[in-house]
């Protein structure tokens, strides 16, 4: 796959008393690489961590959620990240145009910041007022790597077109298990899985559908080991003690143990975990035993090309709608890029009530200009 999009590399250097950001912009059009270094204040770093943690806390219990307060925290978070990113873009003379492509190459420190939510100044956009970055541009994050090296992502290709779709609503779980595992029944998870399956099959992709009781740990691992191009999960997810997890019918699957289970290059080309907190990289209370400890790292390490997840908990209805629109747009006759399909899905679900809770939460790991054919064309 030819790089046909600019890459903004953001790498943190320094120590706990002084933090600098090394930035490079690689432009395939001008064939130039521009580099700068800016300082990040401890106050800015703490404010970003604080507001992001507040959003995670607020969305973890939507029954007590105050929408007005959530919007206020989101604005504060966007402004704090924007202070840094606006400075970077201005020094690099990069203007964010509508529907432009941009890849963010992040290390194990900068990946913890939700850059997609930065409020970009109107002087750096074509808009009349500041706007959220992911609301303007088609953003993709490149593979998370150690701070002393940079790598691009090449799509994994295969002969077959196979997908694994898993949906669990937990309604059949005994009440005792629901309480012990803190899993409330879901209304739309299995319906979403069926809709996604229908869309994939309409596009000539063979699907293994695992719903409810059939979505066990062993059955999911068995299918993943057989090899699939697309893996879609809908159900409960969380980040606890700094480990990303999705909850299958009988037990959870973590990013850490998935990396150990899969042999190299057997990860799906595209994985979409439409559940809560599947792309959270912020530090939480508890011992960090594995970093960067999230799904994007685990799947990319085993040969995956694209991962789509969420920065916080999302509402079920909007989540279902987002997945439906995304696959229809990505797999449709126009063969849109993966980031185009995500932007289209965001714009569609914005129109529903309280959509602000869901549409900014989605994040893409992978080349933003990747298309369906890049996932499936066999390379011998």
N, C-alpha and C positions, 0 to 999 in steps of 0.2 A: 504494500500500500504506500503510495507516494504521499509525502507530507505536503498538503495543499492548504494549510492553515497556520497562522502565527502561533508560536508557543511562548508563553510567559513563564519563565522559571523563577520561582520564589524560594529562596533558601536562607534559613536563619543561621547566623554565625554569631559567636560571642559567648558570654556566660550569663549567669543569673543576675549579675549586676549591670551588664551592658549588652543590649541586643541590637544587632544590625541585620538588615535584610539585603542580601545580594540578589539582584534582579537582572535577568537577561531576556531580551526579546528577540526571538528568531523569526524573521520575516521571509517567507519563501518567495515573495514577489520582488523585494528589493535585494534579496540574497545577502542581507546584512544581519549581523548579530550585534545588538547594542547592549552594553552592560552598565549598571549603576549600583550604588550602594546607598541605602538610607538608614537612619537610626529609628528604632522603635522604642518609645518610652515605656517604662514599667507600668505607668498609669494606663496607657492605651491597652497594653496586654492584659492587665487585670480587669479592665472594664469589659473587654471582649469576652473573657472567661466568665465574668459575672453575669452579663446579659444572656449569653448562650445557656448557661446553667439555669437561669431563671426561666427561659423558654422551655427547656427540657422538663423542669419541675412543673410548670403550669400545664403543659400538654399531657403530662403523665396521668392526670386526673381531670378529664374533660367535664365531669359532672360539676366541678367547682370552678370551671374556667370562666374568667372575665374577659370577654372579647376586646373591650376597650383597653384594658391593661396589657393584654397580649400584643395588640397593635403598637402600643407605646414602647414596650420592650423591644419589639422587632425594629422599630424606627431607631431606637438608641443603639442597638447592635449594628444596624446598617450604617449609621453615622460613624461609629467608632472604627469599623472596618474600612469605611469609605475614606477616613482621614489618611489611612496608610495607602490604600490602593489609588486614590486620586493623585497623591503625590508621586507614586510610581508611574502611573500612566502619563502624567504631565511631563515628567522628566524624560520619559521614553518617547514623547510626542506621539502617543497612540490614542486615537479617537475611537470611541465605541459607537459604531454605527448600527442601525437597526438590522437585525438578522445576520450580523457579521459572526464569523467563527473565531473562537479563541480557545486554546488549550492551556490549562494551568498545570505546570510540572511542579509537584510539591514534594518536600521531604517529610521526614517523620515529625517535624515540629510544625511546619506551615500547613500541613494537612489538617491540623486540628481547628483551623480557622475557616468558617463558612464564607469564603470569599464571594461566592455567588450572590450573597445577600447584601453586598456593599452598595451603599447609596452613591451613585456616580453623579458628579456635578454636571449641570447643564452645559457648561463650557466644554466638557469632554464628550458630549453626546449631541444628537440632532434634536433633542427634545427641549421643551420649554421649561421643564422643572427637573430636579434630581430624580433619578429612577433607579430601581434595583437592577443590578448587573444582569442577572439571569432573566429579567423581564425584557431586556434589550437584545442581548447577544446570545448566540448558541454556544454554550460553554461545555467543555469536557475536561475532566481531570485525567492526567496521565498517570501511569503506574506509580504507586508509592514506592520509593526506593530509599536507601540510606543516604544521608546528607552528603557523603563524599563521592557519590556517583549519580549519573543521570541515564535513564534508559527510555526509549520510546516503546510503544506497544504495537506489535504486529498481530493482525487478526489470525486466529487459529482457523484453519479451513478443513473441511471434511467432505467425503463423498455423499453422505446421507443428509437428509433433512429430518431430524428427530427432535422432539421436544418432550420435556417432563413438566407437567403442570400439577401442582399440589395445592389443595385448598382444604383448610380445616376450620370448622365453626365451633368445635368443642362442645356442641349441644348434647352429644351422646356420652360425654365423660361423666362418670359418677360425681355427684356434688362434692364428695370428699376430696376427690382428685382435683376438681376445679379450685377448691379453696386452698389445698396444699400447694398447688402449682401456680396459684394466683392467676387463673385463666378464666375470664368471663366469657360466656357464649357470644359468638359473633353472628350478625344477621346476614351479611353479604359475602363472606369469604368463599363459600362453596359456589355461590352463584357467579362470582367473579371468575373462578377457575373454569366454570363451564363456558362462560362467554369468551374467555381467552382461548380455550380449546377450540371452540367453533371458528374463531377468527384465524387461528393457525391452520386448522384443517382446510379452510376455504382457500388457503394459500399453499396447498399441497405439502404441508408439513405433517408428518406422522406424529401423533401425540399419545403419550402414556399419561392418563389422567388418574390421579390418586386423590380421592375425597374422603374426608372424615376418618373412619376406622381403618381404611386402607392406607392412610398416609402415615405409616409407621417408620421408625428410624431405619430398620433393616430394608424395607421395601424402597425407600428413597435412595439409600446408599447403593442398593443393587442396581437401580436404574442409572445412577450417576457413574458407576463403574463400567456399565455397558457402553456409556458414551452418549451424550446428547448435545445438540447444538444450542438449544434454548432451555433454560430452567426458570420457570415462574413459580414463585411461592406466594400464597396469600393466607394470612393467619396472624397469630401474635408473634411479635418480635421484641427484643429488648437489648439494652446494653447494661450489664451488671458486673461489678468488680472488673470493669474495663474489658469485658469480653462480649462480643456480639453473638446473639443467639436467635434462632428461630425455633418455635415450639411445634413439634410434630404431635401426632395423636398420643403416642406413648411416652416420649421423652424429648428433650431438646437436642438440637444439633448446633454446635458452636463453630465459629470460624476457625478456631484453633484446632479442634479435632477433625474438621473437614480437610484441612491442609495435610494432616497426618494420614487420613484415610485414603485420599486420592493419590494415585501414582501420577508422576509428572505428565503434563499435557493432556490430562483427561477432564479438566474442568470445562464446563459449557462455554461456548463462544460468547453467549449473552445470558446473563443472569439478572432477573428482576425480582427483588424481594419486596413485595408490596405489603409491608408490615411496619410496625413502629420501631424507630431508632435503628434502622439497619445500616446507616452510614454515619453513625456517631463516632467521632474521634476525640471528643473532649474528655479530659481526665475526670473521672468520678472517684468518689471515696472508695478506698480499698486498695489492696496491693496490686501493682501492675506486674503481671507475670509473663506477658507476651505483648510485644508492640510491633507494628501499630494496631494489632488486635482487632481488625475489622474485616468484613467480608471482602471488600475490594482488594485488599492485600492478599488474603488467602486465595482467592480465585485467580487473580492475576499471576500469582506465584506458580500456579499449576497450569498456566496456559490459557486462561480466559482473556477475552478481548474487551468485553463491556460488562459493567455492573451498574445497575440502577437501584438506588435505595433511598432512604429517607433520613433527614437530619433530626426529626422528632416524631412524635405520635401524630398520625393523620386520621381524619374522619373516614369511616367505612364507605359512605356513599360516594364521596369525592374520590377516594382511592380506587373504587371500582370503575368510575367514569374515566379517571386518568388512564388506567390500564387499557380499557376498551379503546379509547381514542388513540393512545400511543401505538398499539399494535396495528390498528387499522391504517394509521398514517405511515408507519414505518414499513409495513408489508404491502401497502397498496400499490396501485398501478404507477403512481408517480415515483416510487422508489425513493422516498425522502431519506435524508440522512438521519441518524439516530438523534442528534441534537435538535434538528428541525421538528421531528416527531414529538419530542419532549416539550418544546416551546408551544407547539400547537395544542398539546394536551393541557398545558398550564393555562393558556388563554381561554380554552373552552370551559374548564371547571371554575375559572374566576367568576363566572356569571352566577354560580349558585350561592346560596346564603352561607355566610361565615366561611367562605372558601379561603380566606386569608390564612386559616389554620393549616391548610393542606398544600396549596399550589407552590409556596416557596420552599417546601420541605424536600422536594425531590432533587437528587443530585446524580450526575452522570460521571462514571469513571470510564474513560476510553476515548479514542480519537473522535472528535465531534463530527467529522465528515464521513464517518463509516456508514456504509449502506448495507442492505440485506445481502447483496451478492458477495460482499466481502466476507460474510460469515460462512457462506455455504459453498463457494466455488472450490473445487478440490485442487490442491497443489501437491503434485507428486514429487 
